[in-house]
Every structure is written in structure tokens, then in C-alpha cells.
Amino acid sequence: MDREYIAAIKDKLSTQLPKKRYEHSLGVSYISSALAMRYGADIYKAELAGILHDCAKAYSNKELIILCKEAGIELLEDELKSPSILHAIYGKYLARKAYIMEDEEVLSAIRWHTTGKADMSLLDKIVYIADYIEPNRKKLEKLDSIRRLAFEDIDKALYEIVKSTIEYLDKENVYINSMSLACYNWLKEKGSGY
């Protein structure tokens, strides 16, 4: 894999995603690379995971359910109750098939960028956080402080994002996926200062 591979992915994605979603993906790729530099992760893998994280975002939730079924991906009831995460589940498959992505770390970061999970890898954390803080993201409460925190303490930033997301979903009376709750509990146990 090299720079030409990333350029080819960008070219293809620019025709597959709506313009704003493509620009968001470029932003996530950029921030993922910056966070990888800060925390000593593989910059190339971070860039790839960032650009590919929303590769399945052009499909509707109904289409994603059908596509997952056709691909042999069994969706759990928990996943069907939170349809906004389906693009990450199918995205892992699509990245492998349509973009010839074979790196399991990159595929994991794509899969977990919406919910998080317990025991996230450094790359999983980077892409999850970059998706939340990238420059094109709409202004969310505490976004400026979380952006700073992301470059100071990755686990605290991750905790703040997961906590904020769960609080928002709860307030909006939206189903909270069990993996997000597992991620939150894992972070609470991991960090006594949170």
C-alpha cells in the first residue's frame, strides 16, 4: 500500500459519497493522521481508516439491512434498534470488497467508529475521536474543549465523547447500543480520574 492506493481510494470515494460526506471523510482522515502522529500510531493506517470510515454512508438504513443480509452479515436485534450504526458494520465489509482493504486494524477502526467498544485499540480510538472532532463537524456542546483534550489525553477525550453521546441519545429518547454502553463502562473502569 502506498500513496497511489490512497489517491485511488479518494478518487473512488469522491464519486460514491455525497460531497459533504466526502469532505467529512477527508477531515476525519486528516485528524486521524494528526492524532496518530501525536500518539505514535501508524499514520498511514490512520489515514486509510479515516478516509474509509464512512464508505457505506451513501446507503439508506433499509438498503444497509438488505446489503448486510446479502453479504452474510447477521445483524443483531441490538444493532437493528440503532440503525445509525449500520453503515459502520457494512462499511467494514465494503472496505474489504470494494476498496481491497485487507488490514484488520483498519477494518476494526471502520467497524467501531460509531459505537466504540470495550478494549478499543489505539487506531479504533483515533478514528472514533477524529469522526467527532474533525473540522467540518457541526458545533456540538463542549466540542472545543474535547478537540484540545484529544491531543492531551486520548482516553479522557474518548470518555468525554462516549459520555456526551450517551447523554444526548438518552435525552432524545433514542436507543443506546450495548456496545456504546460497554465502551463507556470499560472507560469508567479504566480511568479513575474520569
Buried (B, 14 or more C-beta within 10 A) or exposed (E): BEEEBBEEBBEEBEEBBEEEBBBBBBBBBBBBBBBBEEBEBBBBBBBBBBBBBBBBBBBEBEBBBEBBEEEEBEBEEBBBEBBEBBBBBBBBBBBBEBBEBEBEBBBBBBBBBBBBBBEBBBBBBBBBBBBBBBEEBEEBEEBEEBBEBBBEBBBBBBBBBBBBBBEEBEEEEEEBBBBBBBBBEBBEEEEEEB
